[in-house]
Amino acid sequence: MARTRKITVATAAVVLTTSALTTPAAAAKPPRCPLIFGHGGYPDNPGASLKDRIRQANNPSAVRHMRRSGAQGVEADVQLTKHGTKAVMWHNTTTNGLTGPRRAITDLWWSTGDGNLRSRRISRGPYKGEKVYTLRAWLQHVASVRMIALLEVKPQAKRVLASKAHSAAAWRELSYPLLERQDLQPIMVYSTDPWIQNQLAKRHPSLLKGEHARWTDSVVWDEPPPGWKGNTHRWQSILKLRPISIMTNYPLEYRRWLEGRCD
């Protein structure tokens, strides 16, 4: 596989722009190697919350692991604490996977009160002992290792983002770190919640994920992790579409699989 393209400190749109191949001769060439976004798998089977090993790239240790695995970008999860007072990097709806009693993330303060998020640590899995990070701190770390940040604003944030009492403060907490850093590092955002996605399109149109980081796996994730080879048929079908970038639970295996299949 050709040497990884250098990721410049620019907006995501500049980093990910590619030229269309329109001539018959060009169409016969191998596809251009897509950028790889690492995604931490979450079990999609009964008992998921108990089996989850907290593999998401929401902390520096996980980000560095993705980078060592050959990923050029990472997908991570943004949530809001009580009243939208702090944007934090965490996947689960509750503190499941963190030390202390289980509580909803949206019911906790960042650094005050019993069981606050700042005092907790990951309780299991490969990143045991890591803490919860703020959005601002996480973005700074991703920039320091020259990776692309792909942020999913989790659906449970809608409650406070749409709240009459707390909406303005919550959006400031979410948006300000993006505005501060969007000219310093490549950032993309999206949400699976239609209302949040619509708001992101209005507030941060230049940062929307769009067709980038196309999902390419077909194997349903579970714990322990299933083998990667069941993905190869879909990997091939997606590669034929010449995606600019893809997202996978298997960045190391995908990068090895790409060798000889693209330029």
C-alpha positions, 0 to 999 in steps of 0.5 A: 500500500502507498505511504500514508498521506500526510495529514496537514493541520487544516480543516477536515474539508481540506484534509479529506478532499479528493479528485473525482476519477472520470476517464475510462483510463482512470477508472481502471486504476486501483482505487485511492487508499481511503483514510482509516477511522478507528471505532471502538466496538460495542456489543450488539447482543443480549447482555451488552452493558455487562459485556462492554469492555469500554473500547471507545477512543474517548481517552488518550490511551485509546487514541494512541492505540488506534494510531498504533493500529494504523488509523488516521482518525478516531470516532469518539462520543460527546455527552453533556453533564447535568444542565449541559455544564460540561461536554465530556467524552463518554459512550454509555448512557450511564456510568456503566464501566466507571468506578462508583455507583451507576448514574445517568451521565446527564444527572451528574456534575463534572467536578462537584457532588457525590460521584462526579465524573471527574473523580471516576475511572474506567473500571474494566477493559484495556483502558482500565484506570483512565479517567473521563476527559472533557471535549476540549482536552480530548481535542487537544490530545488528538491534535497532538498525535496528528489524527482526525477527530470524528465526534458523535454527539450522543442522542441523550444530549438532546434533553439539555440541548433542547431545554429552554432553561439550559439550551444556550449554555449547553450549546456554548459548552459543546460548540466553543471547543469546536470553534476554538480548534476548527482552524487548528486541526481537522474535526468532523461532527455528526449525530444519529439523533435527527434533531441534533444533526439538524442543529449541527448542520445549522451551527457547524455546517463546515464540520459535518461528517457527510459521506466521510468515514463510511462504515465498512464492517459487516461482522456484528461486534461482541465480546470477546471480539469476533474474528475480522475475516468475516468483514472482507466481502463488505470491505471489498464492496465498499472499496470498489466505491472509492470512499475517501475514508472508512470507519472500522472496528478493525483498523490494524487488520483493515490496513493490512488487508488494504495492501496491494488493493489500492494506491 
